[in-house]
């Protein structure tokens, strides 16, 4: 499985970005699709995930600002990020989690300037 993340970039605080993740295989039956991020010197953290049934979970730090969505017909996962803050600066990774398998995208850099 290959995951191609895109949509990162440089944005001012308060701005918005939309990340996209294209999967090389069908995500229709994948238990969880998610987005993680890793800031310099910090561990990778789960920020949003969406289940097969469409249930969503968010890290407290992004709740109310970020929205995850999946399009099973297009094999795509999205992360809409609003009201961005400098502390959101990180490399964002798409994740595929099904049973005991995890696949990762290459990451896309998001930089939020103050």
DRENDO-1510 file (C-alpha; in Angstrom, 1 decimal, always signed):
<recs>
REC; n; res; u; v; w
REC; 1; UNK; +0.0; +0.0; +0.0 .
REC; 2; UNK; +1.3; +3.4; -0.9 .
REC; 3; UNK; -0.1; +6.6; +0.6 .
REC; 4; UNK; +0.7; +9.9; -1.0 .
REC; 5; UNK; +0.1; +13.0; +1.2 .
REC; 6; UNK; -0.1; +16.5; -0.3 .
REC; 7; UNK; -1.4; +19.9; +0.5 .
REC; 8; UNK; +1.1; +21.1; +3.0 .
REC; 9; UNK; +2.8; +24.5; +2.9 .
REC; 10; UNK; +3.5; +27.7; +4.6 .
REC; 11; UNK; +0.5; +29.6; +6.0 .
REC; 12; UNK; +0.1; +32.5; +8.5 .
REC; 13; UNK; -1.5; +31.9; +11.8 .
REC; 14; UNK; -5.2; +31.9; +11.6 .
REC; 15; UNK; -5.1; +30.5; +8.1 .
REC; 16; UNK; -6.3; +27.2; +6.6 .
REC; 17; UNK; -4.9; +24.3; +4.7 .
REC; 18; UNK; -6.4; +21.1; +3.4 .
REC; 19; UNK; -4.3; +18.0; +3.4 .
REC; 20; UNK; -5.1; +15.1; +1.0 .
REC; 21; UNK; -3.9; +11.5; +1.1 .
REC; 22; UNK; -4.3; +9.3; -1.9 .
REC; 23; UNK; -4.1; +5.5; -1.3 .
REC; 24; UNK; -2.9; +3.1; -3.9 .
REC; 25; UNK; -5.5; +0.5; -2.8 .
REC; 26; UNK; -9.1; +0.6; -1.8 .
REC; 27; UNK; -9.8; +2.0; +1.7 .
REC; 28; UNK; -13.4; +0.9; +1.7 .
REC; 29; UNK; -12.8; -1.9; +4.3 .
REC; 30; UNK; -9.9; -0.3; +6.2 .
REC; 31; UNK; -10.7; +0.0; +9.9 .
REC; 32; UNK; -9.0; +3.4; +10.5 .
REC; 33; UNK; -7.5; +6.1; +8.3 .
REC; 34; UNK; -5.7; +8.8; +10.2 .
REC; 35; UNK; -3.4; +11.7; +10.3 .
REC; 36; UNK; -0.4; +12.0; +12.6 .
REC; 37; UNK; +2.1; +14.7; +12.9 .
REC; 38; UNK; +5.7; +15.1; +14.2 .
REC; 39; UNK; +7.2; +18.3; +15.2 .
REC; 40; UNK; +11.0; +18.7; +15.5 .
REC; 41; UNK; +12.3; +17.0; +18.6 .
REC; 42; UNK; +8.9; +15.5; +19.5 .
REC; 43; UNK; +7.3; +12.2; +19.1 .
REC; 44; UNK; +4.8; +11.4; +16.3 .
REC; 45; UNK; +1.3; +12.0; +17.6 .
REC; 46; UNK; -2.1; +11.0; +16.4 .
REC; 47; UNK; -4.2; +14.0; +15.7 .
REC; 48; UNK; -7.2; +12.7; +13.9 .
REC; 49; UNK; -8.6; +9.4; +12.7 .
REC; 50; UNK; -11.8; +8.1; +11.1 .
REC; 51; UNK; -13.2; +4.7; +11.4 .
REC; 52; UNK; -14.8; +2.4; +8.8 .
REC; 53; UNK; -18.2; +3.6; +10.0 .
REC; 54; UNK; -17.3; +7.2; +9.8 .
REC; 55; UNK; -16.7; +7.8; +13.5 .
REC; 56; UNK; -14.0; +10.4; +14.2 .
REC; 57; UNK; -11.5; +11.1; +17.0 .
REC; 58; UNK; -9.4; +14.1; +17.5 .
REC; 59; UNK; -6.5; +15.1; +19.7 .
REC; 60; UNK; -7.5; +17.8; +22.2 .
REC; 61; UNK; -5.0; +20.2; +20.6 .
REC; 62; UNK; -6.9; +20.2; +17.3 .
REC; 63; UNK; -10.5; +19.5; +18.3 .
REC; 64; UNK; -12.8; +22.1; +16.9 .
REC; 65; UNK; -10.3; +23.3; +14.3 .
REC; 66; UNK; -9.4; +20.2; +12.2 .
REC; 67; UNK; -11.8; +17.9; +10.4 .
REC; 68; UNK; -11.0; +14.5; +8.9 .
REC; 69; UNK; -13.0; +13.0; +6.1 .
REC; 70; UNK; -12.7; +9.9; +3.9 .
REC; 71; UNK; -13.9; +9.2; +0.4 .
REC; 72; UNK; -14.0; +5.5; +0.0 .
REC; 73; UNK; -15.0; +5.8; -3.7 .
REC; 74; UNK; -11.8; +7.8; -4.5 .
REC; 75; UNK; -9.6; +6.1; -1.9 .
REC; 76; UNK; -8.8; +9.5; -0.4 .
REC; 77; UNK; -8.6; +10.9; +3.1 .
REC; 78; UNK; -8.6; +14.6; +3.9 .
REC; 79; UNK; -7.7; +16.8; +6.8 .
REC; 80; UNK; -9.2; +20.3; +6.8 .
REC; 81; UNK; -7.2; +22.5; +9.1 .
REC; 82; UNK; -8.6; +25.8; +10.2 .
REC; 83; UNK; -7.5; +28.5; +12.6 .
REC; 84; UNK; -3.9; +27.2; +12.3 .
REC; 85; UNK; -1.4; +28.1; +15.0 .
REC; 86; UNK; +2.4; +28.2; +15.0 .
REC; 87; UNK; +2.3; +25.1; +17.3 .
REC; 88; UNK; +0.7; +23.2; +14.4 .
REC; 89; UNK; +4.0; +23.3; +12.6 .
REC; 90; UNK; +5.1; +19.7; +11.9 .
REC; 91; UNK; +5.4; +17.1; +9.2 .
REC; 92; UNK; +1.9; +15.5; +8.8 .
REC; 93; UNK; +1.6; +11.8; +7.9 .
REC; 94; UNK; -1.3; +9.8; +6.6 .
REC; 95; UNK; -1.9; +6.5; +8.2 .
REC; 96; UNK; -3.7; +3.3; +7.2 .
REC; 97; UNK; -4.5; +1.0; +10.1 .
REC; 98; UNK; -6.3; -2.3; +9.5 .
REC; 99; UNK; -6.1; -5.2; +12.0 .
REC; 100; UNK; -2.4; -5.5; +12.7 .
REC; 101; UNK; -1.2; -3.6; +9.7 .
REC; 102; UNK; +0.0; +0.0; +9.5 .
REC; 103; UNK; +1.1; +1.9; +6.4 .
REC; 104; UNK; +2.5; +5.4; +6.3 .
REC; 105; UNK; +2.7; +8.1; +3.7 .
REC; 106; UNK; +5.9; +10.1; +3.1 .
REC; 107; UNK; +4.7; +13.1; +5.1 .
REC; 108; UNK; +3.9; +16.7; +4.1 .
REC; 109; UNK; +5.4; +19.7; +5.8 .
REC; 110; UNK; +3.0; +22.3; +7.4 .
REC; 111; UNK; +4.6; +25.5; +8.6 .
REC; 112; UNK; +2.5; +28.1; +10.4 .
REC; 113; UNK; +4.1; +31.5; +10.8 .
REC; 114; UNK; +3.2; +33.9; +13.6 .
</recs>
